[in-house]
Amino acid sequence: MDLYPSRVSDKPSIMERKDPVVHRNNSMRGPLDEEQLSFYEKNGYLFFERFFSGEEVQVLRDELRRIWETNKHSDAKEIIREPESREIRSVFAVHRDYELFRQLSRNQRLLDIVQQILGSEVYIHQSRINYKQGFSGKEFYWHSDFETWHVEDGMPAMRALSCSISLEDNYHFNGPLMVIPGSHQYFISCVGETPEDHYEQSLRRQQYGVPDHDSLTWLVEKHGISTSTGPAGSVTLFDCNLMHGSNGNITPLPRSNVFFVYNSVENRLVQPFSGQKPRPEHIATRNFG
């Protein structure tokens, strides 16, 4: 049964979330206190300033640049380019292909927090680096990740979260992550039937699975907008259904982040709810140990 139908009607709709936000499990105790858990439950995100040290960030930043240089001219399917240029926009499956990011995805301090929120063991559903170069980094339009992961990947329930690790300083003016606090409590059903192999275009610029203006306006009027700014090494965790996006970067200052999406092992993927073939493994992990 599809609890969250989307892209099946010519009119958008708003429905209340049917899943818990925090999955409390006494066998998955972690470092978050009740105040932090309650904040995440209400707002859909948590921010940890300087979670990683300057020394740790520098090592990751060096690897970030090495990956950029290595893949500048690559046609590998994991390399996604900006919609209007050949500049790299994202590199997918970094936890699989690069040892340093594999280790980072298994950082025990992170895992303890993630597993406390999701109440189970977890695996990486998706990982990527998002490069947002100075002057030319394009926007990521408003969206709920879960809408796409549900429709195109077959993620059954809202039992996943994203971890964004900033590898550059994030200011309010260089295209930081924007979120609508509390929006994770509502599912926005989008319009338009998903084209075959939609991911080939949507990872550069999404056209299907984006919320309509009226629904976005309603969410913003109800909850407002917050920006995730802070020094390199800071971490933002946010619920899979939280509405978020980011503006383009016309400043000289780059804004590059690494994303790990953690999904509960009890929420593994089924057939896509669109009825289409699953997206490739480097975008949506189906095989994990």
C-alpha positions as CSV (number, residue, x, y, z in Angstrom):
1,M,0.0,0.0,0.0
2,D,1.3,3.4,-0.9
3,L,0.9,5.7,2.1
4,Y,2.4,8.7,0.3
5,P,1.1,8.8,-3.3
6,S,2.7,11.5,-5.5
7,R,2.9,12.4,-9.2
8,V,-0.3,10.6,-9.8
9,S,-2.7,13.5,-9.9
10,D,-3.0,16.8,-11.8
11,K,-3.5,18.6,-8.5
12,P,-1.1,18.8,-5.6
13,S,-2.2,18.0,-2.1
14,I,-0.9,18.2,1.5
15,M,-1.2,15.3,3.9
16,E,0.0,14.8,7.4
17,R,3.0,12.6,8.1
18,K,2.1,9.0,9.0
19,D,5.5,8.0,10.5
20,P,7.3,8.8,13.7
21,V,10.1,11.4,13.5
22,V,12.2,10.0,16.3
23,H,12.1,6.2,16.7
24,R,12.8,5.8,20.4
25,N,14.5,2.4,21.1
26,N,16.0,1.6,24.5
27,S,18.6,-0.6,22.8
28,M,19.8,2.4,20.7
29,R,20.6,4.9,23.3
30,G,22.9,7.7,22.1
31,P,24.5,11.0,23.0
32,L,21.4,13.2,22.3
33,D,19.6,14.5,25.4
34,E,15.8,14.9,25.6
35,E,15.9,18.6,24.6
36,Q,17.8,17.8,21.4
37,L,15.5,14.9,20.5
38,S,12.5,17.1,21.1
39,F,14.0,19.9,18.9
40,Y,14.6,17.4,16.1
41,E,11.1,16.0,16.5
42,K,9.5,19.4,16.2
43,N,11.8,21.1,13.7
44,G,13.2,18.2,11.7
45,Y,16.9,19.1,12.0
46,L,19.8,19.5,14.3
47,F,23.0,21.6,13.8
48,F,26.4,20.8,15.4
49,E,28.9,23.6,15.0
50,R,32.5,22.5,14.5
51,F,31.6,18.8,14.9
52,F,34.9,18.0,13.1
53,S,38.2,19.8,13.9
54,G,40.1,22.1,11.6
55,E,42.7,19.4,11.1
56,E,40.1,16.8,10.1
57,V,38.4,19.3,7.7
58,Q,41.7,20.1,6.0
59,V,42.3,16.4,5.2
60,L,38.8,16.1,3.8
61,R,39.1,19.3,1.8
62,D,42.3,18.1,0.2
63,E,40.5,14.9,-0.9
64,L,37.6,17.0,-2.1
65,R,40.0,19.0,-4.4
66,R,41.8,15.8,-5.5
67,I,38.4,14.3,-6.6
68,W,37.5,17.4,-8.5
69,E,40.8,17.4,-10.4
70,T,40.6,13.7,-11.1
71,N,37.1,13.9,-12.5
72,K,37.2,17.3,-14.3
73,H,36.9,15.5,-17.7
74,S,35.3,12.3,-16.6
75,D,32.2,10.9,-18.2
76,A,31.6,8.5,-15.3
77,K,27.9,8.1,-14.4
78,E,28.7,9.2,-10.8
79,I,29.8,12.7,-12.0
80,I,26.9,15.1,-12.3
81,R,27.5,18.5,-14.0
82,E,25.9,21.8,-13.7
83,P,22.8,22.3,-16.0
84,E,24.4,25.1,-18.1
85,S,28.1,24.1,-18.1
86,R,30.6,21.3,-17.7
87,E,31.5,22.2,-14.2
88,I,31.0,19.5,-11.6
89,R,27.8,19.8,-9.6
90,S,27.9,16.6,-7.6
91,V,29.9,13.4,-7.3
92,F,27.9,10.4,-6.1
93,A,28.8,7.2,-4.2
94,V,31.7,8.8,-2.5
95,H,31.4,6.4,0.5
96,R,31.9,3.5,-2.0
97,D,34.6,4.9,-4.2
98,Y,36.8,6.9,-1.9
99,E,38.3,5.4,1.2
100,L,38.5,8.6,3.2
101,F,34.8,9.2,2.7
102,R,34.0,5.6,3.5
103,Q,35.7,6.0,6.8
104,L,33.9,9.3,7.4
105,S,30.5,7.7,6.7
106,R,31.3,5.2,9.5
107,N,32.3,7.8,12.0
108,Q,31.1,6.4,15.3
109,R,30.1,9.7,16.8
110,L,27.9,10.3,13.8
111,L,26.5,6.8,13.8
112,D,25.6,7.0,17.5
113,I,23.4,10.0,16.8
114,V,21.9,8.7,13.6
115,Q,21.0,5.4,15.1
116,Q,19.5,7.0,18.2
117,I,17.2,9.1,16.0
118,L,16.2,6.2,13.7
119,G,16.1,3.6,16.4
120,S,17.9,0.9,14.5
121,E,21.0,-0.1,12.6
122,V,21.5,1.9,9.4
123,Y,23.1,1.8,6.0
124,I,24.1,4.4,3.4
125,H,21.2,4.9,1.0
126,Q,23.1,7.6,-0.9
127,S,26.3,9.6,-0.6
128,R,27.6,12.6,-2.6
129,I,29.7,15.6,-2.6
130,N,27.9,18.8,-3.7
131,Y,30.3,21.4,-5.1
132,K,29.0,24.9,-5.3
133,Q,31.8,26.8,-6.8
134,G,32.3,30.6,-6.4
135,F,30.4,32.7,-9.0
136,S,28.9,29.7,-10.8
137,G,27.4,27.2,-8.4
138,K,23.7,26.8,-9.2
139,E,20.8,26.5,-6.9
140,F,19.1,23.4,-5.6
141,Y,15.3,24.1,-5.7
142,W,13.0,23.4,-2.8
143,H,12.2,19.7,-2.4
144,S,11.6,16.9,0.1
145,D,14.1,14.1,-0.5
146,F,11.6,11.5,0.6
147,E,9.2,12.4,-2.2
148,T,11.8,11.3,-4.7
149,W,13.2,8.4,-2.7
150,H,9.7,7.1,-2.3
151,V,8.5,7.5,-5.8
152,E,11.7,6.8,-7.7
153,D,13.5,4.4,-5.3
154,G,10.8,2.7,-3.4
155,M,11.7,3.9,0.1
156,P,8.6,2.8,2.0
157,A,8.6,5.1,5.1
158,M,10.1,8.3,6.5
159,R,12.8,6.5,8.5
160,A,15.9,8.1,7.0
161,L,17.9,11.2,7.4
162,S,20.6,13.3,5.7
163,C,23.9,14.3,7.2
164,S,25.5,17.4,5.6
165,I,29.1,18.0,6.5
166,S,30.3,21.5,5.5
167,L,33.9,21.4,4.1
168,E,33.9,25.2,3.5
169,D,32.6,28.0,5.7
170,N,28.8,28.4,5.1
171,Y,27.7,32.0,5.1
172,H,24.2,33.4,4.6
173,F,25.3,34.7,1.2
174,N,27.1,31.8,-0.5
175,G,24.2,29.5,-1.0
176,P,23.8,27.7,2.3
177,L,21.3,25.0,3.1
178,M,17.8,26.5,3.7
179,V,15.2,24.5,5.6
180,I,11.5,25.1,6.5
181,P,11.4,23.9,10.2
182,G,8.4,21.7,10.9
183,S,7.7,21.0,7.2
184,H,8.7,17.4,7.7
185,Q,5.3,16.9,9.4
186,Y,3.5,17.2,6.1
187,F,3.9,15.4,2.8
188,I,3.5,17.4,-0.3
189,S,2.1,15.3,-3.2
190,C,3.5,16.7,-6.4
191,V,2.0,16.7,-9.9
192,G,3.3,15.3,-13.2
193,E,4.1,11.7,-14.2
194,T,7.8,10.8,-13.8
195,P,9.6,10.3,-17.1
196,E,11.7,7.2,-17.6
197,D,15.3,7.7,-16.5
198,H,14.3,11.0,-14.9
199,Y,17.4,11.0,-12.7
200,E,19.6,11.7,-15.8
201,Q,18.1,15.2,-15.9
202,S,16.8,15.7,-12.3
203,L,20.3,15.5,-10.7
204,R,21.3,18.5,-12.7
205,R,18.0,20.4,-12.4
206,Q,14.8,18.9,-11.0
207,Q,11.5,19.4,-12.7
208,Y,9.4,16.6,-11.4
209,G,8.9,16.0,-7.7
210,V,9.2,19.7,-6.8
211,P,6.5,21.3,-4.7
212,D,4.0,23.8,-6.1
213,H,4.1,27.4,-5.1
214,D,0.9,27.4,-3.1
215,S,2.1,24.5,-0.9
216,L,5.5,26.1,-0.4
217,T,3.9,29.4,0.5
218,W,1.6,27.7,3.0
219,L,4.6,25.9,4.7
220,V,6.7,29.1,4.9
221,E,3.8,31.1,6.3
222,K,3.3,28.4,8.9
223,H,6.9,27.7,9.8
224,G,9.3,30.3,8.3
225,I,12.7,29.6,6.8
226,S,16.0,28.9,8.6
227,T,19.5,28.8,7.1
228,S,22.3,26.4,8.1
229,T,25.4,28.6,8.4
230,G,28.6,28.0,10.3
231,P,32.3,27.2,10.0
232,A,33.7,24.3,8.0
233,G,33.4,21.1,10.0
234,S,29.9,21.8,11.1
235,V,27.2,19.1,10.7
236,T,23.5,19.5,9.9
237,L,21.3,16.4,10.3
238,F,17.8,16.7,8.8
239,D,14.8,14.4,8.4
240,C,14.2,12.8,5.0
241,N,10.9,14.7,4.5
242,L,12.1,18.2,5.6
243,M,11.6,20.7,2.8
244,H,14.9,22.3,1.9
245,G,16.9,23.9,-0.9
246,S,19.7,26.4,-1.5
247,N,20.3,29.5,-3.6
248,G,22.9,29.9,-6.3
249,N,26.4,31.1,-5.3
250,I,27.4,34.4,-7.0
251,T,30.1,35.1,-4.4
252,P,33.8,34.3,-4.8
253,L,33.5,31.9,-1.8
254,P,32.8,28.2,-2.6
255,R,30.4,26.2,-0.6
256,S,31.1,22.4,-0.8
257,N,29.4,19.8,1.4
258,V,29.5,16.1,1.7
259,F,26.2,14.3,2.2
260,F,25.5,10.9,3.7
261,V,21.9,9.6,3.6
262,Y,21.3,7.1,6.4
263,N,18.3,4.7,6.1
264,S,17.1,2.3,8.7
265,V,17.8,-1.4,7.9
266,E,14.1,-1.9,8.7
267,N,13.2,0.5,5.9
268,R,15.0,-1.0,3.0
269,L,13.9,-0.2,-0.5
270,V,11.1,-2.0,-2.4
271,Q,10.0,-1.5,-6.0
272,P,9.6,2.2,-6.9
273,F,6.1,3.5,-6.2
274,S,6.2,5.0,-9.7
275,G,6.1,1.5,-11.1
276,Q,9.2,2.2,-13.1
277,K,12.6,0.5,-12.9
278,P,14.8,1.4,-9.9
279,R,17.4,4.1,-10.2
280,P,21.0,2.9,-10.4
281,E,22.9,1.6,-7.4
282,H,25.2,4.7,-7.1
283,I,22.1,6.8,-6.5
284,A,20.0,4.4,-4.4
285,T,21.7,1.6,-2.6
286,R,19.8,-1.7,-2.7
287,N,22.7,-4.1,-2.1
288,F,24.5,-3.7,1.3
289,G,26.1,-6.0,3.8
